[in-house]
Amino acid sequence: MTAKDGVTGRFDATVALITGASRGIGFAIAQRLIAEGGSVVITGRNQEALDTAVAELGPSASAVCGRADDADHRAAVFAHIERHHGRLDYLVNNAGINPVHGPIARLDPDAARKTLEVNVVSTMQWSRDALAVGGLRAIVNIASVAGLGASPGIGFYGVSKAALINLTEQLAYELAPTVRVNAVAPAVIKTAFARALYEGNEAEASAAYPLARLGESHDVAAPVAFLLSDDAAWITGHTLPIDGGARIRPLA
């Protein structure tokens, strides 16, 4: 991206932490912030995938491997940020899991607990620990349209994302006026994470959207960059659906 593409350098001399960013939405957000002048620290569970991501992102990126819900990993990430940057301007809580599919009535309670631990509790902990670094200006949480209503087949994932949306509002209230906190709620995005929802039936899946296609990672990255930036300086506690018009409901 260049100035010709409308990119303005909004993140010059800033540092962002993006969890779960070796691929997919998180990686696209990292690309966008770097393209606009920022430095990024990314996390993920696979060292090889992180190495590949950093090689593609270039010298403005670094990575720390580990699980999002592991306290030792979080400590290592923030030690890395303190050592290499000395500050943290932005946090994107992108790491999430969806280990189960099917009705909630048949859900394994241990899988439910793990889903909440990663998608909600760890987001709270990343946000809390980020505040201690100093300089934090904005947080964006990656929720889902599944958190905005009933979502057959991924119901408890939706429950966890509904909790994340409420957590976003709570943090926005508690951290104002110093730190803004918002969320985005994507529908189906063409990533490996969501492959089971569209692989083999993409045309049928796309037909559910008024914009007649599934989302791409860059469709999420651009709004996230906006919400982090000073262009959104008077926006906090908001969850922005990014859904190709899926939540439009005809009256008849």
Secondary structure, 3 states (H helix, E strand, C coil): CCHHHCCCCCCCCCEEEECCCCCHHHHHHHHHHHHCCCEEEEEECCHHHHHHHHHHHCCCEEEEECCCCCHHHHHHHHHHHHHHCCCCCEEEECCCCCCCCCCHHHCCHHHHHHHHHHHHHHHHHHHHHHHHHCCCCEEEEECCHHHHCCCCCCHHHHHHHHHHHHHHHHHHHHHCCCCEEEEEEECCECCCCCHHHCCCCHHHHHCCCCCCCCECHHHHHHHHHHHHCHHHCCCCCCEEEECCCCCCCCCC
